[in-house]
Amino acid sequence: MKAGLLTLSLRLYDVESLKARRSIVKRILADVHRMGPAFAVCELPERDGLNDLTVRIAHLSTDVRFSDSTLQRIAARFEHKPDYEVTESAIEFL
């Protein structure tokens, strides 16, 4: 089995409290969990305050091409949201 990792760096809009930030993070984590058991997601430690967020999504598969296309679709899915923008996206395989 191969593990594909998608790392998304996000810029959050209109976040002035930790509560508002956690609300957005919970929605992102729930979206990934609904995709199925082949996915895992985690929030990486904060870098520069409340408005920056880094999320890493893992996908397990025996086919690297399938995993790559799946992670690209997920990255595209998170591109156009009103609460945040994706500033950086990277896919790697272990």
Secondary structure, 3 states (H helix, E strand, C coil): CEEEEEEEEEEECCCCCHHHHHHHHHHHHHHHHCCCCCEEEEECCCCCCCCEEEEEEEEEECCHHHHHHHHHHHHHHHHCCCCEEEEEEEEEEC
